[in-house]
Every structure is written in structure tokens, then in C-alpha cells.
Amino acid sequence: MARILIAEDERDIRELITFTLEFGGFQVIAATNGQEAVELARQHRPDLIILDVRMPRMTGYEACRILKSQEETRTIPVIFLSAKGQEAEIRQGMEAGADAYILKPFAPDELIQQVQALLNRHNPKSG
């Protein structure tokens, strides 16, 4: 079972993502901000990380840059989940090291498909 770390500061959205991913057969670790996400990623070494862009203490962009700069977390795929869909925002996310960018609101089945596709791409044996 793939382990997914999510970082989302809004409780309702965090719970929706957690429920969606658990329903899809994934194990979920939840963080409430970017700083906590970086710490949990080091501890748990998830198979994939989903980051909200706008969070307190550390933005998703900052967290992604840190994760991609560290040996133990640099190969973990990252998805940004954001209501900000402007091209500049998406480009900034990809430049920070993200593998994908999903816009809110999202369809739960679309999130599961994107996560599974990215996991399969990074570890073809897992699918």
C-alpha cells in the first residue's frame, strides 16, 4: 500500500483529501503546514507528497524546494494542490520541483487517478 503525505492547512479540505485517498487504497499521513510536511517526510519517507501552495509557517513552494534539496527526500514525487491556477503559479510550482499540479476544486476520482499515475511513473513495479 502506497503511503501519501498530504499538507493542507484547511481542516475540511485535509479531511476530504485524506478520505478520498484512503478510499482509493492509500495510507495517508497528514500535515497542517509546510514545515510539518518537511519533518514528516523525513520521518516517514512517503511514496508521494501532496502540498497545498498557501500554508502558514512555510509555503508549499518552500517545502518542495527543501524536500528536493535533501538526499533522503529528493526522489519523492510531489503534487501541488491549489486554487491558484494562473500560469505563473503553475510554473513556480514546477520550478520548485513538483511533478504535477492539480487545481481545486478537484474531482475525487481524478485525484486518485493522478496519484496512481504518478506513482506508476516513478515506480512502475508498484502499479
LINGI-V500118 format. One record per helix or strand of 3 or more residues. SS is the DSSP state (H for helix, E for strand). FROM is the first residue (numbers start at 0). LEN is the number of residues. Records with the same first field share a line. If there is no record, write none. Layout:
SS->FROM-LEN, FROM-LEN
//
This chain:
E->2-5, 26-5, 47-5, 76-6, 99-4
H->10-13, 33-11, 59-10, 86-9, 107-15, 123-3
//
